[in-house]
């Protein structure tokens, strides 16, 4: 489990934000909950972050979007964790004792790298294995950002934003399946398309 960049996706809308809080006005959900910045005229940019869940084979299992001003730890409830038990690796952004306790009640052991001011009690072998796994997840995020341009999204409504996001995740999964059928490493996308 890891989070994508702070401004992973942008949603351009023409809904004026000034009318959000007036009584009797119906504002769409993305205008109410997301921070905005005016880009001339009546258009606004809504910023989102993504939380990514991969399995042990580094295939993306789920992705959740949260508005940029919401803590990424709060997005864990949006991920499909019902079928997960055992070890769940996360980055330092997921350090929260209450979250670890809540996940422990679901038989999920959340392990994250520790901050510099925290005391390490885990074995060096486990920490090295965990960092190697985290490196693979960071590779997946890098591929989504660089090869699939997941951060550059000019959708004008939430439906198109999600559609483009899921297509890019599906394309990443398809590349992994093609690599497996060719007997290549899962994340070696360099030789898949030859011009």
N, C-alpha and C positions, 0 to 999 in steps of 0.2 A: 504494500500500500504506500503510495507516495502522492505528493501533490505536484501539479504542473505549475507553470509560472504564474505570477501574480496577475498578469493581464493576458490570460490564455486566449480568451475569446472576446470579441467585441460584438455588440449587437447595436446596429444603427436603427433608431426609430424616429418617427416624426411626431411623437406624442409630446406635447409641451409638459414639462415637469412642474411648472408653476401652479397647475390646477390640481395636483395630486391630493393635497390636504384639504381642499374645499369640500364642505359637506354637500351631498347630493351628486357629486361627480363620480363617475365610474372610471377608474384608472386601471390600465392593465397591470398584471402582477409584476412584470419586469420593471415597470416604471416606479412602482411603489417601493420595491425592496432593493433596487440596485442604485449605486452611486452613479451620477451622471456628470457629463461635461458637455457644454454647449459647443456645437460645431457649426455655427452660422445658421441662419434661418430657424426652422423649428426642429432640426434634427438633433438627436442626443446620442451619446455613446454609452452603453451600459457595459461594464467590465465584469467578467466572470473568471473564476479559477476552477480548475478541475482536480478531482481526487481520483487517482487511478488505482485499481486493484488488479494484480496479476497473480497467476497461479505459479506453482513451483517450476513450471516449464517456460515461464516468462511470456505466456500468452495472456492478453488482456481479458480479464473476467468481467470487469464492470468499470464504469466511469460515472462520476457524479459531478454535476456543475453546482457551484455555489457563487453567489455574488461576491465581488472582491472585498467587500467590507465585513464578511462573515468569517469567523475562525474556521479553518479547514478541519479541525477536530470535530466540529459540529456537523460536518457533512458525512461522517462515518455512518450515521443512521440512514442515509440515502443509499448506501451500498448494500448489495445482496450478501449479507454475512450469515444468513440462516444455514447455508450448507457448509460453512467453514467450522472446523474445530482444530485445536492444536495451535501451532505457531503462526503468528502474523507479524511480519516485519514492517516497520514504518520508519520514517525519517524523524529527525529531532523535533519537527513541528508537531508531532503527535504525542509528545511527552505531556501527560496529564494524569495524576494518580486516580482521579475519579473515573476517567475513561478506561484505564487499565483494570480497575475493579469491575466496571460494568461489563467489559468484554470477558473477564474471568468468569463471570456468572453464566456466560454463554459458552464456556469451555474453550475460550480463545485466549492464548498467551501472547499479548502484545509486547514485542521487544523492539527497542529503538536504540540508536547510539546515544550515549549520555552526553550531557553538556560538560564543559570543562570543570565546572564547580561541583560536579556530582561524583560520588565515590563508586568505582567500578568493582563489582563482585563476581562478574562472570569470567569464565576461563578465557585465556588468550586464544585458544583454538576456536571456541565458539564465536568470539568477536571477529576473528579473521574470516570465518565462514560467513558470518552475517554481513560483513563488509563486501565480500565477494558477491553475495546475492544482491546486495543493494547496488553494486556496480552494474549488474545486469539490468536492474530496473531503471537505473539512470540512463543506460544505453537505449532502452525502449522509449523513454521520454525524449531523449535526444533525437531518435529517429522520427518520432511523431512531430517534433518541432522543426527539424531540418528537412526531412524527406517528404513529409506529408503536410507541412505548413499549417499545423493545427492551431498555431497562435494567430495566424492571419486569416480572419474570417470576416467577411463583410455582409453577413446576413442581415436582413432588415426586420425579421421577426423571430420569435423563439423557435417556432417549428422548423424553419430553414436552418437555424443555428444548430439545433439538435440533429437534424438530418445530415448536415455536412459533417458534424462531429462523429456520428456513428458510421458514416461511410468511410471516413479516414481510419477509424479503429478497425473496421471490417477489412479494409485494404491491407492494413498492417498484419492482421491475422492471416489473410490470404497469402501474403509474402512468406510468412512462417511456414504455412502448409506447403507451399511450392518448394521451399528450401528442404523441408523434410522429405518430400517425394523425390527430390534430386540427390538426397544423401548429403546435403550441405549443412553447415551449422545454422541453427534457427535464425540468428540475427545477422547473418552475412547477406545483406541486401545488395552489395556492390555489383555482383555479376548477374543479377536477375534480368536486367534490361540492358541489352547491348544495341547501340545505335548503328 
